[in-house]
């Protein structure tokens, strides 16, 4: 997990705190304001949620901010303390979180996925026509499609705090330049850029507004 932490910190750059936890651990470490969100949830959801909050408080500590509660909003999004923005993501074996001051960064979105190929049946639902034309130029088109999926997840998380817009995968077209990307979004949404890489068998995606 330390390699994941270091890679994510490098992708984000200065001004961000990073936390990494294991969602397979017991659902511990929640604060009273957070527990109602998962009071009736199944065990896996409780573990995922708790791992995200522990990772977020690790990120706060790395940023030099006192750990605080992160309740859940109406769309199940994390509600950050005043003056902070952040993002959380988890897969089966790893949970990541990042936090920054809003006077330095408007929003941030992160995503983590296993670096496995995307089911070909899902590609038409995730990728636009332009992206589907690009996929055959890649060494592993189905893995590249999974990277597109991950990047779009990060983009959604980055734009939502500003717009409160629920956008579909095909509302976004990605254009890649090596490990960097920029997103073509509807005109009413903010411009978004980011980067993506694979470390320790995981796809890591970061999106900035």
C-alpha positions as CSV (number, residue, x, y, z in Angstrom):
1,X,0.0,0.0,0.0
2,X,2.9,2.3,0.5
3,X,3.6,2.3,-3.3
4,X,0.0,3.2,-3.9
5,X,0.3,6.0,-1.4
6,X,3.5,7.4,-3.0
7,X,2.1,7.1,-6.5
8,X,-1.1,8.9,-5.6
9,X,0.9,11.7,-3.9
10,X,3.1,12.1,-6.9
11,X,0.0,12.3,-9.2
12,X,-1.7,14.9,-7.0
13,X,1.3,17.0,-6.3
14,X,1.8,19.5,-3.4
15,X,-1.1,20.7,-1.3
16,X,-2.9,17.4,-1.0
17,X,-2.9,14.9,1.9
18,X,-3.3,11.2,1.0
19,X,-4.6,8.2,3.0
20,X,-4.6,4.5,2.1
21,X,-6.4,1.8,4.1
22,X,-7.6,-1.8,3.7
23,X,-11.4,-2.2,3.3
24,X,-11.1,-5.8,4.4
25,X,-10.4,-4.6,7.9
26,X,-13.2,-4.4,10.5
27,X,-15.6,-1.5,10.2
28,X,-13.9,0.5,13.0
29,X,-13.0,4.1,13.6
30,X,-16.2,5.8,12.7
31,X,-17.3,9.0,14.5
32,X,-20.8,9.4,15.9
33,X,-21.9,11.8,13.0
34,X,-20.9,9.1,10.5
35,X,-22.5,6.0,11.9
36,X,-26.1,6.7,10.8
37,X,-25.1,6.4,7.1
38,X,-24.3,2.7,7.5
39,X,-26.4,1.7,10.6
40,X,-28.5,-0.7,8.5
41,X,-26.0,-1.5,5.8
42,X,-24.5,-5.0,5.1
43,X,-21.1,-5.8,6.5
44,X,-19.2,-5.1,3.3
45,X,-20.7,-1.7,2.9
46,X,-19.9,-0.9,6.6
47,X,-16.2,-2.0,6.0
48,X,-15.9,0.1,2.8
49,X,-17.4,3.1,4.4
50,X,-15.3,2.9,7.5
51,X,-12.1,2.4,5.5
52,X,-12.9,5.5,3.5
53,X,-13.3,7.6,6.6
54,X,-10.1,6.2,8.2
55,X,-8.3,7.0,4.9
56,X,-9.7,10.5,4.9
57,X,-8.6,11.2,8.4
58,X,-5.1,9.9,7.5
59,X,-5.2,12.4,4.6
60,X,-6.2,15.2,6.9
61,X,-3.4,14.4,9.3
62,X,-0.9,14.3,6.4
63,X,-2.2,17.8,5.4
64,X,-1.7,19.0,9.0
65,X,-5.5,19.2,9.7
66,X,-7.1,17.9,12.8
67,X,-9.2,14.7,12.0
68,X,-12.9,15.4,11.8
69,X,-16.2,13.7,10.9
70,X,-17.2,13.3,7.3
71,X,-20.9,12.6,7.1
72,X,-22.7,11.3,4.0
73,X,-24.7,13.6,1.7
74,X,-28.0,13.0,-0.1
75,X,-26.2,11.4,-3.1
76,X,-24.0,9.3,-0.7
77,X,-21.1,11.8,-1.4
78,X,-18.7,12.7,1.5
79,X,-19.5,16.0,3.2
80,X,-16.1,17.5,4.0
81,X,-15.4,19.9,6.9
82,X,-15.6,23.6,6.1
83,X,-12.6,24.7,4.1
84,X,-11.7,21.3,2.8
85,X,-12.3,19.3,-0.4
86,X,-11.5,15.7,-1.0
87,X,-12.4,12.4,-2.6
88,X,-12.6,8.8,-1.6
89,X,-12.5,5.6,-3.6
90,X,-12.2,1.9,-2.8
91,X,-12.1,-1.5,-4.5
92,X,-12.0,-4.9,-2.9
93,X,-8.4,-4.7,-1.5
94,X,-7.6,-1.0,-1.2
95,X,-9.2,2.3,-0.2
96,X,-7.7,5.7,-1.1
97,X,-8.6,9.2,0.0
98,X,-7.2,12.7,-0.6
99,X,-7.9,16.0,1.0
100,X,-6.9,19.6,0.2
101,X,-7.8,23.2,1.3
102,X,-10.4,24.8,-0.8
103,X,-8.4,28.0,-1.0
104,X,-5.8,26.1,-2.9
105,X,-7.8,23.6,-4.9
106,X,-11.5,23.8,-6.0
107,X,-12.2,20.1,-6.0
108,X,-10.5,16.8,-6.7
109,X,-11.7,13.4,-7.8
110,X,-9.8,10.0,-7.3
111,X,-10.6,6.5,-8.3
112,X,-9.0,3.1,-7.8
113,X,-9.8,-0.1,-9.8
114,X,-8.1,-3.4,-10.3
115,X,-6.0,-3.3,-13.4
116,X,-8.1,-6.0,-15.2
117,X,-9.7,-5.8,-18.6
118,X,-13.2,-4.3,-18.8
119,X,-15.9,-6.7,-19.9
120,X,-16.3,-6.1,-23.6
121,X,-20.1,-6.0,-23.2
122,X,-19.7,-2.9,-21.1
123,X,-17.6,-0.9,-23.5
124,X,-20.5,0.5,-25.5
125,X,-22.1,1.7,-22.2
126,X,-18.8,3.3,-20.9
127,X,-17.0,4.6,-24.0
128,X,-18.1,7.1,-26.6
129,X,-17.8,6.4,-30.3
130,X,-14.6,8.5,-30.4
131,X,-13.1,6.5,-27.5
132,X,-14.1,3.2,-29.1
133,X,-12.2,4.2,-32.2
134,X,-9.2,4.9,-30.1
135,X,-9.2,1.6,-28.2
136,X,-7.8,-0.6,-31.0
137,X,-4.7,1.6,-31.1
138,X,-3.8,0.5,-27.6
139,X,-1.8,-2.7,-26.7
140,X,-4.7,-4.0,-24.6
141,X,-8.0,-2.4,-25.7
142,X,-10.1,-3.9,-22.9
143,X,-7.6,-2.7,-20.2
144,X,-7.6,0.7,-21.8
145,X,-11.4,0.7,-21.6
146,X,-11.1,0.0,-17.9
147,X,-8.8,3.0,-17.6
148,X,-11.4,5.1,-19.3
149,X,-14.0,3.8,-16.8
150,X,-11.8,4.7,-13.9
151,X,-10.9,8.2,-15.2
152,X,-14.6,9.0,-15.7
153,X,-15.4,7.9,-12.2
154,X,-12.7,10.4,-11.0
155,X,-14.1,13.1,-13.2
156,X,-17.6,12.6,-11.9
157,X,-16.4,13.0,-8.3
158,X,-14.4,16.1,-9.2
159,X,-17.3,18.0,-10.9
160,X,-20.2,16.9,-8.6
161,X,-19.4,19.2,-5.6
162,X,-19.5,22.2,-7.9
163,X,-22.4,21.3,-10.2
164,X,-24.5,18.7,-8.3
165,X,-25.0,17.2,-11.7
166,X,-25.4,13.4,-12.1
167,X,-23.7,12.7,-15.5
168,X,-23.5,9.5,-17.4
169,X,-20.3,7.9,-18.7
170,X,-21.1,8.8,-22.3
171,X,-21.5,12.5,-21.5
172,X,-17.7,12.6,-21.2
173,X,-15.1,12.0,-23.9
174,X,-11.5,11.6,-22.9
175,X,-8.5,12.6,-24.9
176,X,-5.2,11.0,-23.7
177,X,-1.6,12.3,-24.0
178,X,0.5,9.5,-22.4
179,X,-0.7,9.2,-18.8
180,X,-2.5,12.6,-18.8
181,X,-6.0,13.3,-20.1
182,X,-8.4,16.1,-20.6
183,X,-12.1,15.6,-20.6
184,X,-14.6,16.9,-23.2
185,X,-17.7,17.7,-21.2
186,X,-21.1,19.3,-21.9
187,X,-20.8,23.1,-22.1
188,X,-22.5,23.7,-18.7
189,X,-19.9,21.7,-16.8
190,X,-16.4,22.8,-15.8
191,X,-13.3,21.8,-17.7
192,X,-11.5,18.9,-16.2
193,X,-8.0,17.4,-16.6
194,X,-6.2,14.5,-14.9
195,X,-3.8,11.7,-15.0
196,X,-3.9,7.9,-14.8
197,X,-1.4,5.1,-14.2
198,X,-1.1,1.5,-13.0
199,X,0.7,0.6,-9.8
200,X,0.7,-2.6,-7.7
201,X,-2.0,-4.1,-10.0
202,X,-4.3,-1.1,-9.5
203,X,-5.5,1.6,-11.9
204,X,-5.2,5.0,-10.2
205,X,-7.0,8.0,-11.6
206,X,-6.9,11.6,-10.5
207,X,-9.2,14.4,-12.0
208,X,-8.8,18.2,-11.3
209,X,-11.4,20.9,-12.1
